[in-house]
Amino acid sequence: MDVVGAIERMGGLSTRAALIQATSRSDVDRALASQAVVRVGQGRYTLPGVDAAAAQAHAMNGVLCLASAALHHGWEVKAVPGKPHVLVPRNRNVPRRYRSRVVLHSADLAPDDVTGQATSRELTLTQCLRLLPYDEALVIADSALRHGEHATLRRAAALVRGRGQVNAERVAARATDLSANAFESVTRAICTASPGSTSSRR
């Protein structure tokens, strides 16, 4: 497996140690030198598109949301979005040149709904629990828990009412910080969603 494939399998983010274990030290160094992957923190690496997503949102006077916001907060995802998910205020006229580069969403946000160049951690989880398919939401919820966001996940799940509430409750109930990575989370999601599984009948 190459370095880019390893990061994608790990959910779009990885430590240097994990990348070296999955590939080799020389592979990681070559990927960095060629900018196939980029360093985003001490011993933390991601893909160039993930790193550039915040700049794209800023250029549009928007913020990252959903899986793109999750990556911005350092949480792994099932699959890195091909285009960043960007949220802009309702009724904002977004120039055509930007529309083809992003997946565009609109909503009016309060100051507390934004952290840096992304929706806040709580709003990001609320939107992911409400809007994403079960497996994608579970990957993000598991990763958030691994990063200590237990209270944030509880608050986010409690905020979902009406549309998406059943999915949010299901994900919040089954999320765990014991899942090591995105691949394990997806595998668990498949098992719990299978018709014959005990969990799927709960």
C-alpha positions as CSV (number, residue, x, y, z in Angstrom):
1,M,0.0,0.0,0.0
2,D,1.3,3.5,-0.8
3,V,1.3,6.4,1.6
4,V,-1.7,8.2,0.1
5,G,-3.7,4.9,0.2
6,A,-2.6,4.4,3.8
7,I,-3.9,7.8,4.8
8,E,-7.1,7.3,3.0
9,R,-7.6,4.0,4.7
10,M,-7.0,5.6,8.1
11,G,-9.7,8.2,7.5
12,G,-7.7,11.1,5.9
13,L,-5.4,11.8,8.8
14,S,-2.5,9.8,10.3
15,T,0.5,10.0,12.6
16,R,3.9,9.6,11.2
17,A,4.4,6.5,13.2
18,A,1.3,4.8,11.8
19,L,2.2,5.7,8.3
20,I,5.7,4.3,8.7
21,Q,4.2,1.1,10.1
22,A,1.8,0.8,7.2
23,T,4.4,1.6,4.5
24,S,8.0,2.5,5.3
25,R,10.1,5.5,6.5
26,S,11.5,6.1,3.1
27,D,8.0,5.9,1.5
28,V,6.8,8.5,3.9
29,D,9.7,10.8,3.4
30,R,9.3,10.6,-0.4
31,A,5.6,11.4,-0.2
32,L,6.4,14.4,1.9
33,A,9.1,15.6,-0.5
34,S,6.7,15.3,-3.4
35,Q,3.9,16.9,-1.5
36,A,1.6,13.9,-2.0
37,V,1.0,14.3,1.7
38,V,1.4,17.3,3.9
39,R,2.3,17.9,7.5
40,V,-0.4,19.6,9.5
41,G,1.0,19.3,13.0
42,Q,3.6,17.6,15.1
43,G,3.8,14.2,13.7
44,R,0.4,14.5,11.9
45,Y,-0.1,14.2,8.2
46,T,-3.0,14.5,5.7
47,L,-3.7,14.9,2.0
48,P,-3.2,18.2,0.2
49,G,-6.9,18.6,-0.6
50,V,-7.8,18.3,3.1
51,D,-5.2,21.0,4.0
52,A,-6.4,23.3,1.2
53,A,-10.1,23.0,2.1
54,A,-10.0,25.7,4.8
55,A,-8.4,28.1,2.5
56,Q,-11.2,27.5,-0.1
57,A,-13.9,28.1,2.5
58,H,-12.2,31.3,3.6
59,A,-12.1,32.6,0.1
60,M,-15.8,32.1,-0.1
61,N,-16.5,33.7,3.3
62,G,-17.8,30.4,4.4
63,V,-16.8,27.7,6.8
64,L,-16.2,24.0,6.4
65,C,-19.0,21.6,7.5
66,L,-19.9,17.9,7.8
67,A,-17.0,15.6,6.9
68,S,-14.7,18.5,5.9
69,A,-15.2,20.1,9.3
70,A,-14.6,16.8,11.0
71,L,-11.2,16.5,9.2
72,H,-10.5,20.1,10.2
73,H,-11.1,19.2,13.8
74,G,-8.7,16.3,13.5
75,W,-11.3,13.5,13.3
76,E,-11.0,10.7,10.9
77,V,-13.7,10.1,8.2
78,K,-14.9,7.1,6.2
79,A,-13.7,8.8,2.9
80,V,-12.1,12.1,2.3
81,P,-14.6,14.3,0.3
82,G,-13.7,14.8,-3.3
83,K,-14.7,18.4,-2.8
84,P,-14.8,20.3,0.5
85,H,-18.2,20.8,2.1
86,V,-18.6,24.5,2.6
87,L,-21.4,26.3,4.5
88,V,-22.3,29.9,3.7
89,P,-25.1,32.1,5.1
90,R,-28.5,31.9,3.5
91,N,-29.1,34.2,0.6
92,R,-25.4,34.7,0.0
93,N,-24.6,35.0,-3.7
94,V,-21.7,32.6,-4.3
95,P,-19.8,33.3,-7.5
96,R,-20.0,30.6,-10.1
97,R,-16.2,30.1,-10.1
98,Y,-16.5,28.7,-6.5
99,R,-19.6,26.6,-7.0
100,S,-17.9,23.9,-9.0
101,R,-15.1,23.6,-6.5
102,V,-17.1,22.7,-3.4
103,V,-20.2,21.0,-2.1
104,L,-22.2,24.0,-1.1
105,H,-24.5,24.2,1.9
106,S,-26.3,27.2,3.4
107,A,-27.5,28.2,6.9
108,D,-27.3,31.1,9.3
109,L,-24.9,30.5,12.1
110,A,-24.4,32.1,15.5
111,P,-20.9,33.1,16.6
112,D,-20.7,30.0,18.9
113,D,-21.4,27.7,15.9
114,V,-18.0,28.5,14.3
115,T,-14.5,27.5,15.4
116,G,-11.7,28.8,13.2
117,Q,-12.6,28.0,9.6
118,A,-15.2,25.3,10.4
119,T,-18.4,24.7,12.2
120,S,-17.9,24.2,15.9
121,R,-17.2,20.7,17.2
122,E,-20.7,20.5,18.6
123,L,-22.4,21.7,15.4
124,T,-20.2,19.5,13.3
125,L,-21.2,16.4,15.2
126,T,-24.9,17.5,15.2
127,Q,-24.9,17.9,11.4
128,C,-23.0,14.6,10.9
129,L,-25.3,12.7,13.1
130,R,-28.4,14.2,11.5
131,L,-27.4,14.1,7.8
132,L,-24.7,11.5,7.1
133,P,-25.4,7.8,6.5
134,Y,-25.0,5.6,9.6
135,D,-21.5,4.2,8.8
136,E,-20.1,7.7,7.9
137,A,-21.5,9.2,11.0
138,L,-20.2,6.4,13.2
139,V,-16.6,6.8,11.9
140,I,-16.7,10.5,12.9
141,A,-18.4,9.9,16.2
142,D,-15.9,7.2,17.1
143,S,-13.0,9.4,16.2
144,A,-14.4,12.3,18.2
145,L,-14.6,10.1,21.2
146,R,-11.0,9.0,20.7
147,H,-10.2,12.7,20.9
148,G,-12.0,13.1,24.2
149,E,-15.2,14.7,22.9
150,H,-17.6,12.5,25.0
151,A,-19.6,15.4,26.4
152,T,-19.7,17.1,23.0
153,L,-21.2,14.0,21.4
154,R,-23.9,13.7,24.1
155,R,-24.9,17.3,23.6
156,A,-24.9,17.0,19.8
157,A,-27.1,13.9,19.9
158,A,-29.5,15.6,22.2
159,L,-29.9,18.6,19.8
160,V,-31.1,16.4,16.9
161,R,-34.9,16.4,16.8
162,G,-37.2,15.4,14.0
163,R,-35.3,14.6,10.8
164,G,-32.3,12.4,11.5
165,Q,-33.1,11.8,15.2
166,V,-33.3,8.1,14.9
167,N,-29.9,7.9,13.1
168,A,-28.3,10.3,15.7
169,E,-29.5,8.3,18.6
170,R,-28.3,5.1,17.0
171,V,-24.9,6.4,16.3
172,A,-24.5,8.0,19.7
173,A,-25.5,4.8,21.4
174,R,-23.0,2.7,19.5
175,A,-20.1,5.1,19.2
176,T,-17.0,4.0,21.1
177,D,-13.4,5.3,21.7
178,L,-12.2,1.7,21.5
179,S,-12.4,1.5,17.8
180,A,-8.8,2.0,16.6
181,N,-9.4,3.7,13.3
182,A,-11.9,4.5,10.5
183,F,-11.6,1.0,9.0
184,E,-12.6,-0.6,12.3
185,S,-15.5,1.8,12.6
186,V,-16.8,1.0,9.1
187,T,-16.4,-2.8,9.8
188,R,-18.4,-2.4,13.0
189,A,-21.1,-0.4,11.2
190,I,-21.5,-3.2,8.6
191,C,-21.7,-5.8,11.3
192,T,-24.3,-4.0,13.4
193,A,-26.4,-3.1,10.3
194,S,-26.5,-6.7,9.0
195,P,-30.0,-8.2,9.1
196,G,-29.0,-11.2,11.2
197,S,-27.1,-9.3,13.8
198,T,-28.5,-8.8,17.3
199,S,-27.6,-5.1,17.3
200,S,-29.6,-4.5,14.1
201,R,-32.8,-5.6,15.8
202,R,-32.4,-3.3,18.8
